[in-house]
Each structure stands twice: as C-alpha cells, then as structure tokens.
Amino acid sequence: MHNSLPGNDLAAIGLKSLFEGVSQITVADAVEAFLNTDMAGKSDDTALWYKRMLTPLVEYLGENRLLSDVLEPDLLDWSAYLNRRQQMYGKNSYRPAVDAKLSVYTVHGYIRATRRFFRWLYQCKILEADLGAALKLPRLPKQGKKGISEANLKAILRFSLGNTRDYALFRFIESTGVRRGGAEHLLLSDLNMDADDPRIRRRATVREKGEKERTVCMSINALEALEDWLKERPNIDDEHVFLGHSPGQPWHALSDEGISSIVDRYKTRLGLKGKCSPHQWRHRWARHNLQRGMELSQVSQLLGHEDVSITVRYYGQFTIDQLQDAYDRHVDELDLDE
C-alpha cells in the first residue's frame, strides 16, 4: 500500500477522512485498505481467498484506475467477462493455466468478493452508492458437492502407503473432514496420543479460519498412521505435526499450498481424473457420512460450520435415487388389513 494509506492504522484514523484526504485513491489502494481492515481478525486463509478473488478485479479495471471513476456498468462488464472467460488458473495461482471456462463456483466466488468489497466501501461512506448491489450471484447447482470419488480416494491412500508422512496426512484429512488449514496448523500438543482412554486418543484439536478451535474425531486407521509418522518425524524446534522439506533444505511446517501440492503430485502420478484437492476430501467426508445415516446436525458440528444451514446448502441435496433409498429404509407401507 502507498505510504499515504498506513495499513492497520486505517481504522483508528477514520476511513472516510483518510480517503477524503487522498484525492488520487486507486482501486488497488482501496482493495488493500479493505484487506487490512475488513479482513482484520479473519483467518489467513479467508484473507488470502479475498485477495485472490479481488486481484483479478483490480487487473481488469486497471492498476491505476481511480476509485471515483468506477461505475456500475464497469462491474456489470466484469461479471460478463467472468462468464465468457476461457482460462482457469495461471496468473496469481500456483497451478498452471488450463483452457476451460470458469466453473460456476469460481464465478460465484469472484462476484461474492466483489459485492462484499463495494458494500464495504459504501458502508464506510467512502462511496455514495453500493455499486456491487447490481451484481447477481450465479445460481449454484442444487445437487450439492460430492467431493473426491471413492476410487480416487482409495487409489491415493494405497499409493501413499510407502510414505509414512503422506499416508498419515491423508488418513487424518480423510477421517476428520478438516479443511487443509486444520492439517496445516495441527500441533503436537493438539493430539492426545498418551491418553489412557482409547476414544480420547482418537480426538484432536484443530484451528481453522483464524483462531477458531474445535475437536475432531479420527479413525483407528488415522490414529495408527499418525503414530507411525510421529516415530519417524524429525525432532526439530517446531511443534507442527506435518513437516516437509526440499532436498538439502531443513525441515519446516507444511504450508496449505504444500499440502495441496502433495495431493496434486499423487493425482498426476496415478493419472487420476476428476477433482482431488484437499477440500474435495472434506466434501466427500460430509456426503459419505450423511449417506450412511449420520445426523445432519452432527455432521455440521464436526465440520465446524457455524450454522447448520451451511451444511444443508452444500450437502443436504441428494439425487432422487439416494432419496428413494432413504425412503425405502425408513418409510413403512400402509397396511389396510392391520
């Protein structure tokens, strides 16, 4: 950010007066101010997500575009551009570019971030109107998120058996339904490996989306895999459970992108098709356990959702075959002879 916009001091100085004192405020300046203030206290993952969603907006409008010059039609053009864009990933992504239309979920994310950013500008009285209000969020598919396929999941788990760290990491994610941040920030002190009660040994404390903590349960297979990894884990001055290193470099805590890269590497080696990212494992966990009969409220709590409606939105929609299977299991025939 430019020196005229002193980052975390924005809130204390007063946003409106600060912006009024900067006659040449650009969209890039405003986005950075948003990230430094509205994202304050949010998790690193959330702040990074908004940065990734808003950076292409800044590039589309122009790095040096004055905020005062942005009009509602500019944002409508931005929305139309997203729907006709023919490339995924590439710039500002750790993944290589792919010639394909953006998914409806990706477009939804870009529009949602843009709307929040301009609503923030309006609420802070930096703009006189909420320019983003005219943007319509694309309708998301009703079938919910299915997650990684069972075949791909099992293929990756089997192939990782020869790597103690990877197998423990995958088993932990697979059995707990954590976000990748939950695995990234997992500390030795978050485990209960020395507990006398075997049920407690299969519990761990995870931190996701900032400092929010919750307890998750893991499978016996995951516990055993973790025990094997901890026997081999390098004894370094770092409490993170999952460590990584490059050849000739010291061990260090795995980052969230490091975890994604490990999954991508297995997907490439095995020649797998379909979505396999760590978050797809979380989607699969939710769908799998709902289909097995776990209560929706229990799935919601174990996932760490603040509201059960979020769980319903993403996982509460089933195919008609799944609904009929549930119907046949639970609904009795009405016998008129009884």
N, C-alpha and C positions, 0 to 999 in steps of 0.2 A: 504494500500500500504506500501511497505517496506520504511524504513527511507531514503534509497538512492534515492527514487523517490518522491520528495516533492509535490505531488498533483498539486495545482493550479499554482505553480511556474514553471511548466514544460515549458510552452510557453515562458516565459521570459528567461529562461536559454538556451533554444535551444534544441529541441527534439533530433536531431541527435547526438549532442555532449554528451547529457545526456545518451542516450542509449549506445553510444560507451564507456562511462565510466563505464558501468555496464556489466561486462563480463558474468554474470550468469542470465541475464534477462529471466524471465519465461513468458509463455503465460498469466498467471494470472496477472503478473505485467503490461504487455502490454495492456491487456484489461482495467485494472484500469486506466492506463495513458490515454487511449482512452476516457474513460468515463469522466475523469477530464478535458480533453482539447477539443476534438471534440464535446462533449455534453455541453460544457460551453455556457450558454445563451439559451440553449434549455429548453423546459418546463420540469417540474419534471416528468410528465407522459412519455414524449419521452425518457428521460434519463433512467427512470425505465424500459421502454419497452426494450431498448437496453441491459440493464443489465440482464434482464430476458432471452433475446434471446442468449446472449453470455455466460452466466454462464454454461449452459449445454455443450457448446463447450469446455470450459476450463476443465470441468469434463471428457469429452470424450477424449481429448488429454492428460489429466493428469495435476493435480495441479502444479507439479514441472517440467513439460516439458519445456525445453529450447526453446525459440522462434527460435533460429538458427537451431534447429533440425526438425522443422516442414517443411514438403514438400508438394507439390501439391497433391500427392496421398493420404496423410492424410486427406485433405479436401474433396477429392472425396469419400473417405471411410465414412467421416462424413455425407455427403449428402446421401449416400446409406443407412446408418444406420437410418437416419430420416425416410426414405421411408419404412423401414421394422419394425420400432419401433411399439410395440404393447401396449403401455400405454400412456394415456393422463393425464395431471395434476400431482398430487402427489408432489414430491420433488420440492422445490422452488415455490410452488403455494399454495394459500390459499384454493384451492379446493382439495378434496380427489382424490386419484388415480382412474382411470377408465380404464378397459381393452378394449382398442379400438385403431385403427390406428390413427395417427395424421391426421387432416384434411389437405387438400391441401393448405388452407390459413395459417395454422400454419407452415407447412414445408416451404412455401414461405417466411414467416417472419424470420425463422431461417436462411435460405440461404441468404436473403437480408441483414440481420445484419452481417453475416459472411463476405459477399462480401464487405460491407462498411468498416468493421474493417480492413481487409487486404489491401483494396485500400488506407485507411488512412496511414497504415504502409509504403506502397510504396511511397505515395505522400510526406510523411515526410522524405523519404530517409532512413528509418530505415531498410527496406528490399530492396533488389536489384530488386525484381520482384513482381508483383501483383499476389500472389498465388491464390487469390479468383476469378480471372478472368475466371478460367476454370469451375467454378460452374454455372450450369444452373438453372435459376428460373423456378419452375414448372408452367405450363400453368394454369391460373385461369379460372374457369367456365365462360362462356360468358353471362349467364343469369342474372348476377348482384346479388346484395344482397337484399333479400326480407325483412328481419327483422322479428320481432316477429309477430305471427299471430294475426289477429283481435280478434279471440276468446280468446286467452290467454291474450291479452292486456285488453280486457273488463273484463275478469274474475278477473284479478289482481286489476283493478280500482274499481270494485264493492266490492271486499272483503276488500279493504283498506278504504272504506268509514267510518268505525268505528274508524280509526286512523287519526286524523287531520294532523299530520306531514307527515305521509306516503302518504296520499292522495294528499296533496299539492306538495310533491316531485314528485310523479308520474305524476300528471297533468302538472307540469312545464316541465318535460322531454318529455312527450308525445306531448305537443302542440308546443314546441320550436325546437325540434330536436337537442338539445345541447348534447355535449359529457358529460360524467359523471363529468368531471372536471369543466364544466360550472356550474353544480349544486353545486359541492363541494365548489367552490370558490365564489359563489354568496354572495354578501354583502347586508346589509340593504340599504346602500347608492346607490346600483345598481338598486334599484326599484324606481318606480315613483308613489307610492300609493297615494300621496297627490296632484297630478297634477289635474288641473281643466278639462283638455281635457281627455275624457274617452279613446281616442285612445292612448294617451301618457301613461296612466296608464297601458296599456297592453304591454308596452315595458320594456325591462330590458337590462342592460349591462352585458355581460359575458366575462370572461377571460379563455381562453383555450390555450393549447400548449405554455406555457410560459406566457408572459405578453400581448399577442395579445388580443385586445378587439374588440368586435363587438356588435351591437344592435340586439336583437332578439324580436320577437313578440309572445305573448301568447294568448291563447283563453280566452273568458269570463269565462269559467269554471275554468281555471287555475288561473285567477285573483281572483275569488271568493274563491277558495281553499286556496290561499296564504293569503288572508285577514283573513280567519278563523284561519289559523295556527298562524299568527302574533298576534292574540288576545290571544292565549294560549302560545306562545313561551316564555320560561323563560327569565327574564330580567337579563342577565349576561353581564360581560365585554368582549363581543365577538360579532363582527359585522356580523358574518356568519349567513345567513338566516336559513340554515338547521342544526339543532343541534341534538345530540344524547347523550345517557348516559347508563351505565350499572347500575343495581340495587345497590343502596348505594353509587354510584360514582357521581361526579359532572358532569354537562352538559358540552359538548365540541362540537366543529365543527365536522360534519361528514366527514370522510375521503372518498376517492374514493372507497377503498375496503369496507368501511362501507356501502356505497350506494349499491354496488354490493351484499353484504351480505343480505341487506334488500330485494332486489328483489329475491334472491335465496330462502329466507325464505318463501316468498309468493308462489313461484313456488312449493316448497316442500309441503307446507300446502294444496295447491289446487291439488296436484298430476298432475301438468301440464307436457306435453311432448313438446319437441321442444326447440329451443333457446329463452331465455327470458332476457338475460343480458341487462344492460342499453344501450349498443351500438346497440343492436338489435332494441331498440326503435327508435334510430336515423335512422337506415336503413329503418325501417317501415315508419317513417315520410317522408323521401325522396321519397320512392317509391309511397306512398299513394298520395302525393301532385303532383307528376309528372303524375300519372294516372288520377288525377282529372283535369289536364289541366294547372297547373302552369308552367310558362316558365322555361326552364332548367337553364337559367342564373339567374333567381330569386331564384330558389331552391339552386343553387350553392352559391349565396351570403348569403342567410340565414343560410346555413350550415357552412359558414366560410371557404370554400375552396379557396385556393389561385389561382387556375386555374380551369376553367370550365371543362377541360379535365379530371380532377379527378372525377368530378360528372358524366361525361359520362362513365368513366371506371367502376364505381361501380353501377350506377343506370340507365344508358342510354340504357341498353339492355333489351328488352321486349320479352315476349313469342309471338308466331305468333298470338294467339288469341287476345292478347292486341293490337298488331299492326293492326290486321284486324278491331277491334272495332274502333280504331282511324281512320283508313282508311274510314270506313263506315260513320263516323261522319263528316268528312271533305272533302272527295273527291266526286265530283258530277259525275253523269252518263253523258256521252257524248250523247246528243240527236241529231240525224242526221236530224230530222224533223224541228228543230228550225232554 
